[in-house]
Amino acid sequence: MRREELVDLNAFLTVAEERSFTRAAGRLNTSQSALSHTVRRLETRLGVRLLNRTTRSVAPTEAGERLIGTLRPALDEIGAELSALGALREKPSGTIRITTGAHAAETILWPALKGMLPDYPDITVELFLDLGLTDIVTEQFDAGVRMGEQIAKDMIAVPIGPEMRLVVVGAPDYLARHRRPRTPQDLSEHRCINLRLPTRGGLYAWEFEKDGRALNVRVEGQLVFNDLAMILDAALAGFGLAFLMEDQVASHVGEGSLVQVLDDWCPPFPGYHLYYSSRRQPTPAFALLVERLRYRPSRQG
């Protein structure tokens, strides 16, 4: 394949992804007219129309969709290989972008990075804190962090932390004024502090399990947050019961400013995993970070 054919195919794919010649031209640092000429040249060579154009939009034809399905994986693989080759230097280097929740960033990622980055000044790490289930391929992240049970099957998942538990806690003065719940159903009699999920804006249903019986409970109360630290503050201030990570509240439970309830309904579950596309060739810098983060129970348990 000649070089100009690769250029034409990349131009077509960029227009198809952006659904706009204007945006695609900006992305490719060329003019709109030159880009239009390139795509028409490709269509003429192939003898089929690849894009339907109107004054307001651009959309792939059936032939265009078929070509996209072939091109995207091939160009992604080429790009990954070029990145890997460019990273083959004596010392690992480059930028690593990771999407994660704040809890995983504070308890696992940041402690590991503090110990690693001083020895590797050519590595840059960007942590994007987000409670949502980000599509790392579409958003061009190198990796993401989620609970093990939330990871898609086509991803490579590496455990980076131990099993975890969510627990129900409340301030002593709150529990002194309200009967302690014995079962999850008793939560209907309590003020609870809700978590607003970024995905579709719904409220998180508290998840319980006992003797193989799973139970999801929708709780109610005066307060709703989309931040776990604020939920903890509200629980400490006596505004109701909260459902938080056990390690997040352990010190407060230890000193008596919070009390755990419904403990027998809160079993452990798979902890945090770093996940990345099975089709992406890891750079030396990324491979190094994965090994630093990999959880080894014999050492850390």
N, C-alpha and C positions, 0 to 999 in steps of 0.2 A: 504493500500500500504506500502510495506517495504521501509526502508530508502535507501537501495542500489538501488531500482528501481527509486527513486527520483533522486539519484546521476546520474544514467545512462541517464535518460531523460534530465537532465540539461546539461550533457556532449554532447549529441546529438544536442540539441538546440544551444549550443555555437558553435559547428563545423559548423552547418547549417548557422548560422548568419555570421560567419567569412569567410565561404567558404574555410577554410584552417585548417588542423590539427595542423600545426605549430603555427599559430596565436592563435587558440583556446587553445592549450596547455599552451602558455604563459599567456593567460588570466585566465586560471584555475590553474596556478601554478603547472602543472604536466608535465610528459614527453609525447612526441608524441606517443611513443609505447604504453604506458599505456592508453592513450586516445583512440587510435585505438582499443585496446582490449576491452575497455568499450563499445564502439559503436557496435562492432561485437557481444558482449554478448547480447546487447539489441536487435539487429536484429535477433539473434538466438532465443531469448525468444519469440519475436513477430512473427517470421516465415516469415518476409518480409524484403526486402532490403530497407533501408531508405536513403542511400546516394550512388550516382554514383561517383566513384573515378577514376581520371586519374593522370598522373604524374604531371600535371599542375594545376588541379582544383578539387574542390569538389562541388557537387550540389545535392540538395535533389531530390529524386525520387517522383513519384506521391503520393506514400504512405507517404514519408517523408514530403511533402508539407501539406498533410492532418493532420499529427501529429503536425506540427508546428502551424497550424491554431488553434488547440485545446490547445496546451501547452502554447503559448505566453501569451494569456489573463489570463490563470490560474496562471502562475508563476508571472506575473506582479501584480496580485491581492494579491497573497501571500506575495510578496516582499513589497508591499505597506502597508499591514497590519502589517508585522513585523517591518517596519520602524515606523509606528504609535505607536505600542506598546513600542518600544524602546525609543520613544520620550515622553512617559507619565511620566514626572518627575515634580517635584514641580515647577521648573522654565523652560520656553521654551528654547530649545537648538537645535543645529544642523545647517547645512549649507543650505542656500536657493540660488539657481542659477536662475537668470532671464536674458533673452535676451531682449534687448530694443534698441531703437534709442537714439542718444545722446540728442536730444531735450527733450524727455520724462524723461531721466535720470537726466538732469540738472534742469528741472522745476518742476518735481513731485516726482520722486523716491528719489533723494538725499536729498531734504528738509525733506521728511518724515523720512528717515533713520537717519539723523542727530538728530532728536528729539527722536527717538525710541531706537537706539542701546546703548546709554550710560546706559540705565536701564536694558539691557539684554545682559550682557557680554558673555553669552554662545551661542549667535546666531551669525553666520557668514553669510554675504551676498556677493555673487559674481554677479556683473553686467557685462554682456557681451554686449558691444556696437556694434550694427550691423544694417545697413539699410535694410538688406534682410529679407524675410519672412521665418524665421527659423522654421523648424519642431521641436517643443520642445520635442516631444516624442522620436523621433529618436536620437536627440542630447542630450537627458537626462537633459533637463532643467526642473525646477519645474514650471516655468511660463514664459510667454512672455508679452510684451506690444505692442499693435497695436492700430490703429484707430478702432472704433467700427464696421465700415462697412467692415473691412478686416478679421474678425474672423470667422473661420469655425464653422458650426452649432453644431458639436459634442463637442465643448469646453464650459466650464463654463466661462462666461465673467463678470467681475465686473468693473463698471465705476469708474475711478480714477481721472477724470478731467472734466472740463466743455466743452461745444461745442467750436470748434476752427474755424479759418478761415485762408486760404492762401490768401495772397494779393500780388499785383504787385507793386513794388517800384523802384524808380530810384533817382539818385542824382540830385539836382537842376541844376547843370551845364550841366549834360547830357540832361535833359529835355529842357534846354534853347537852345540847339543845334538841338533838334529833336522835331517834332510835337507830342504832347501828343496823345496816342492812345485813341480812343473813343469806339472801339469794339475790341474783341480779334483778329479779322482778321487783324487789323491794326498792330499787332505785327510783321507781315512779313516785315514791313518797319524799324524795330528796331533791334539793337544789343541786344541780350538777353543772359543771363548767364545760361548755361545748367547744369542740375544735372544728373550724370551718375548713374544709378541704379545698385546695385550689382547683382540682378537677371537677368541673361542672358546678362548683360552688356549693356542694352538699355538705351536710353535717356528718361527722364521723360517728358511725354506730359502734358503741363499745362492744368488743368481742370477748366472749367468755367460753370456757369449756371445762367440763367435769365428767369423769367416768365415760369419756367418749362422746358426750353430748355437747354439741356446740350451740351457742345462744348469742344472738346479736340483739342489743338493747338500744333503742333510741331514748336518749335522756333529755331532760328539760331543765332550764335554769335561767337566771337573769343575765348571764354573761356568755358571750361567744367570742373566741379569738382565733386567729390563724397563726399564732405563735405559741410554742410550747412554754417558753420562759414566762410569758404573761399568764398562762394557765397556772403555772406553779406559783407565781406571786399571788394570784387570786385565791388559790387554795390556802396558802399560808395566812392570808388575811381573813380567812374564815367565811368566804363567800360560797362555799359548797364543796362537793366532792369532785375530784379530778382523776383522770385516767392517764397516767404518765409512765415513762420508762423507770424501772426499778432503780437503776443506777443514778437517775436524775434526782430521785427523792431520798436515796439511802441515807445521806448525812442528816437530812431533816428528820427522818424517822428515828435515826440513832439518837438525836439530841432531844427528841420528844415534841418537836414543833409540828409534826405530822404523824398521823396514825394510819396504818394499813388495814383495810377491811376487805372482805370477800377473797381472802388469800387462796382458799381452796378452789376458787373458780378461775385462777390466773396461772395457767401452766406456761412453761417456757416454749419458745418457738425459734426457728432458725434465725440467726443473727445477720449482721450486715455482710453483704457480698459486693465486691467490685465486679462489674460486668462490662463486657465490650464485644463488639461484633466479631463473629468467628471468621469473617472475610477480611478483616483488617490485619495487616502485617505490623506487629508491634515494633516500635523503634527501640534501640538500646535503652534510652532514657525511660520509656514506658515500662519495658521489661524489668528494669531495675526497681522502679516504684512498686510494681506488682509484687516482686519478691520481698520488698521491705514491708509491705502491708499484709502479706499472706499470713493467715492465722494458723499457728501451730500449737495445739492444745498441750502438748508435752512441755513446751516452753512457757506458755502463757496461761494455761488453765490452772 
